[in-house]
Amino acid sequence: MIWYPYQQMKTMGAPYEIVDAEGVYLYTKEGKMIDSVSSWWSVIHGYKHPELNQAIIDQVNRFSHVMLGGLTHQPVQRLSQKLEEFLPGDLNYCFFSDSGSVAVEVALKMALQYCMNRGEHGRTMILALEHAYHGDTFKTMEAGDDEDYHFVLNAYGPSQYVVHIPTEVQALEQAFARHGHQLNCLLVEPLLQGAGGMRMYDISFLKRARELCDQYGVLLIFDEVATGLGRTGNRFVADLVLPDILVLGKALTGGYIGHAVTVANQRVFEAFYDDDPGHALMHGPTFMGNALACAAALKSIELFERQDYMSKIRRIEAVTRREMAGFSHPRVREVRIMGGCVCVEVLHPDDLRGYQQFAYQRGVFSRPFLNCMYAMVPYVIPEEALIQVLDTMKAWFAGRG
Ligand SMILES: *Cc1c(COP(=O)(O)O)cnc(C)c1O
């Protein structure tokens, strides 16, 4: 039996069975629907993309996987080289892993050991944001802040190692004044907090965070697993404020194969680079640098650049702003738009009950959560399809008290 994610198995409805997929469309036996979620925000080029398919097929015909322990290969070499030039600043040292959660774990381990390797043993704490989501493994749950996902952690009581603050400069300054010398890192989803409720905040917070991190000798980690590769309307938020460690996942392979990367800057790498074997990073996921994933990621980045995806994302944002202009409803608290993300936050989660089925009947796949109805569409979406997604969102509220 399949144990499905984030669901009470006893009461969940039957999932839609997908038999084919192409472009922005998912096909069931009954018909087709636009994937307004991009399969958890990853399928940025749409489904069955001919060039991505071919890149993987070509690699399958050589080899699909070899381990990186004691072995290396062209796809992983080319991808790390590509990331070096594609990413801002001196974010040049790529540690690959198989999922976003693991890549965040690696970033947190790097930050802790960075301090230990430098003899700063008192820096055991992490500063993180309220409503943060960084994955479902144990340390990422601890760094996250959402009861709805991680209430199992209540078994341990409050964490001694993580402090959560709101995205306000004053709270940030207070946290540094209080804990600055015990922190090894500040971990954030920059500008857009995804799974914690599609919350958007201002770049000024991150600029101040960068200053304080420098002042107190704390590493700044951007979890761009969701925001990376264009979602906020920036290629990376790291283009605006440079972190010490950057984490990418989800869209990295165009949503074809689970893979992620933790990218460190020179300063972090140098704290490990030493004659002392005890200063090495002791981590190694079995499938890190998987050759098929690397081939997909390389092709994905090539498409992103060659076909000017940033202009596609700007167009998605412009159409979304135009179509949502003036929309309001007594049940709606706020409409938020940033780049390729739109969220309609309702007053109560019950206001979204039945929406998934409503959208399905109108040819749209949607998956509301908490009190968020949202769309994060594939960047290749034609304008009519995007309008269909947005009209469906608005239509739900028509005639409701
Ligand atoms: C999805 C997500 C993760 C976890 O990635 P997985 O591949 O599901 O483990 C981590 N951080 C952020 C910001 C995410 O959105």
Boltz pocket constraint, residues with backbone or C-beta under 6 A from the ligand:
constraints:
  - pocket:
      binder: B
      contacts: [[A, 98], [A, 99], [A, 100], [A, 101], [A, 102], [A, 104], [A, 133], [A, 134], [A, 135], [A, 136], [A, 189], [A, 194], [A, 195], [A, 223], [A, 224], [A, 225], [A, 226], [A, 227], [A, 249], [A, 250]]
      max_distance: 6.0
